[in-house]
C-alpha cells in the first residue's frame, strides 16, 4: 500500500510536455499477495493494459523481468534488496530505489561486530529470509568468531521458542533476525517471555507495523529492537522529507501503526518506503521528457540511464549504464525502538547526524 501511495503521489504531480503534448500519469494497482506466480501474471496484465513502466516491491522479479524486457518496459524494485534482482548488464530494464541486502548486511556487520557480541544469525525460509541469509554469510565471512550459530526457522511457525532456546544455548549474546515481520515478532516474544534480554537487530522489516501490532500487549518487548534501513533524511536536513510526508498524508491520510505510546498517543509510520516509489516515478517522468514521449520505449529505457532528480528526502536519485541502484550502500542507518516509536541511534556516525522523525499523534 505505501509503495503504491508514493507512486500515485508522484504521478499526480508529474508534468511532462513534449511538442505541445502534455502527458498525464495514471497508476494502476495490482496486488501480488507476495506470490511470485501472481506477480508474473500481474506484469503480463500490466503490459497488456499499456503500462509505460512497472513499480514492484520485488516479488517474482526473477521471472517477470524478462517479460517486461521483451517489451522494453522498465521495471523498478522499491523494496526487496536481493543481490541478484538488479544487474545493469544482464537485466538492463530493471532498476532499484531501495537499500540493497548487500548494503544492509555489511552495515549490520560493521555495527554489531565492534560490540563484541556473539551473534545468532536467524533467517526464515521465505525468499526474503533466504536472500538475507546469503547477504549475512558474505558480510560476516571475515569475522566468523562473531557468529554463535546460524538458524533457519519456518516463516509461518506459531512458536519459535525452541529455536531461540537453541541460540541461547549456543552462547549467543545478540540476535540478528533477517525475516518477515511475523518471524521477528515471534523471536522477540520467545526471547522476552523467557526473560532473555538479549539485544535484537534486524533489516528494514523490523520497523514494519506488523511487528508492533503483534506485540501490542507487551510493548516493553519491542524496546531496544534495532533495525537497519535507508536513511529517511539527507544532509540538507529533515525539511524535504517532512514536506513529502505532509503531502502524502494530505492525499491518503495518516498511516497509523495500530498501537499507542505509554501516554496514549497514536503512533504513525513514517513513509520511508513510499519515498522510494515516489522518487522512481519522478525519475521516469524526467526520462520520458528527455526521450520525447513514450512512443519509443527503447529511448525511454536509455534516458533512465541519463537523468537524475531531487528525491523526496533531498538526495539525488538517478541511474547510469553501469549502475541501476538508486540508493548507495553508505546511506544505511540504524534506529532503535523505545515506547513503540524509534529514533536514530547515537553510537553510529551516520545515524547520529540524523534528525528523529516525529511519530506520535
Secondary structure, 3 states (H helix, E strand, C coil): CHHHHHHHHHHHHCCEEECCEEECCCCCCCCCCCCHHHHHHHHHHHHHCCCCEEEECCCCHHHHHHHHHCCCCEEEECCCCCHHHCCCCCCCCEEECCCCHHHHHHHHHHHHHCCCCCEEEEEECCHHHHHHHHHHHHHCCCCHHHEEEEEEECCCCCCCHHHHHHHHHCCCCEEEEECCHHHHHHHHHHHHHCCCCCEEEECHHHHCHHHHHHCHHHHHHCCCCEEEEECCCECCECHHHHHHHHHHHHHHCCCEEEEECCCCCEEECCCHHHHHHHHHHHHHHHHHHHHCCCCCHHHHHHHHCCCEEECCCCCEEECECCECECCCHHHEEEEEEECCEEEECCCCHHHHCCCCCCCEC
